[in-house]
C-alpha cells in the first residue's frame, strides 16, 4: 500500500488523513469523534486520491458496507484495497463537538447497530467497547410523518426541500454516488432542473433517494454534509424500511449479496406497480 486513509486530530476535531509516510501513521486516531465515512475516497472518480497509490482505508463496521457496495457494483476490486477495521462503540453526530458520547449526541445510525465488529476487513484493531447509547430519533420522526395527513406531510417536505441550495454536497459525501456524470448534471436532455426552487429541488432529492433505494449503507454522510440541515436521512431510512419489508434486504458488508436494484426473483412482490 502507498497511502493509508484514516483520521487525525485537526483544528476543529478529527478530520480525514492521508498518510503516505510510515512515520506519520503515529498521528492516526480513532474514537467516538470519527464520524466521517472515509470510503467515498475510494471512488474511481476521486482521481486525486487514486494518484497517491494503492490505498488502505480505516473503516467502522457500518462503513465496511460501503466498501462492499463499491465491490458489488464493480467500482472497486477487493484486492486493490487494504481494509483496516476498527471495533466501534458508536460515534457522535457532530465530529467537531466537544461533548461526550451520550443519548443526546450519538449519531442516529448507531443505536441498535449490528455491525460493530467489522467483517470485511484484512485487519481488525481495538478492543470491543460497550454498545452505543440508545437515543436514535430518526425512526420516531418517520413514524410521526407517517401518521400525518398527506397534505401535512407534503407541506413538511415542501418546507424542508425548499431550503436546498443545490450545492450537491449530499452527492459528494455519499460513498454510493459514483457516476462519472450525474443525472442532475445532464442538459441534453435536462432531467433535473438545476435551479434551487421547489420543482427542481423535489426532482433532485426524490431522484437521488430512489437511486439509493436498497443501496444506501446508512452512514448519514449526506445529511451531515448538508449546509442547511435537510433531514435527508429520513428519506433514505424510509426507503431502507421498504426494501427490508418488501424484499427482505438489509445493507450488508458481503459483496456477494446483490441489492434489490441489481437482482430479480420470480417471487418478488409486485403490488406496488399494479
Number of C-alpha atoms within 10 A of each C-alpha: 12 14 21 25 24 26 26 19 16 11 7 10 15 23 20 17 20 20 22 16 10 10 8 11 17 9 12 19 15 18 16 19 25 27 26 25 22 26 22 22 20 24 20 16 16 12 11 10 17 15 11 15 14 16 23 21 22 26 28 28 24 26 25 27 28 29 31 24 26 23 18 20 15 11 18 17 13 16 9 12 18 18 24 21 25 22 20 28 21 28 26 26 23 18 20 16 14 11 12 13 20 15 16 16 18 25 28 23 22 25 19 15 15 11 18 22 20 25 18 22 22 12 13 19 14 10 11 12 11 10 15 22 19 15 17 18 15 17 15 10 12 15 11 11 16 12 11 12 10 11 8 12 14 13 11 14 15 15 12 17 24 17 17 23 16 18 12 16 16 20 18 15 23 26 25 22 20 18 12 8 9 11 15 19 12 13 11 6 7 11 15 19 17 19 12 17 15 17 15 19 23 19 15 22 20 12 15 19 19 15 14 19 21 24 28 26 27 20 23 25 23 22 20 23 18 20 14 13 14 19 17 19 23 17 17 24 21 18 19 22 17 15 20 15 11 15 16 11 18 17 21 21 23 16 19 11 16 18 22 19 13 11 9 10 8 6 7 12 10 9 7 6 5 4
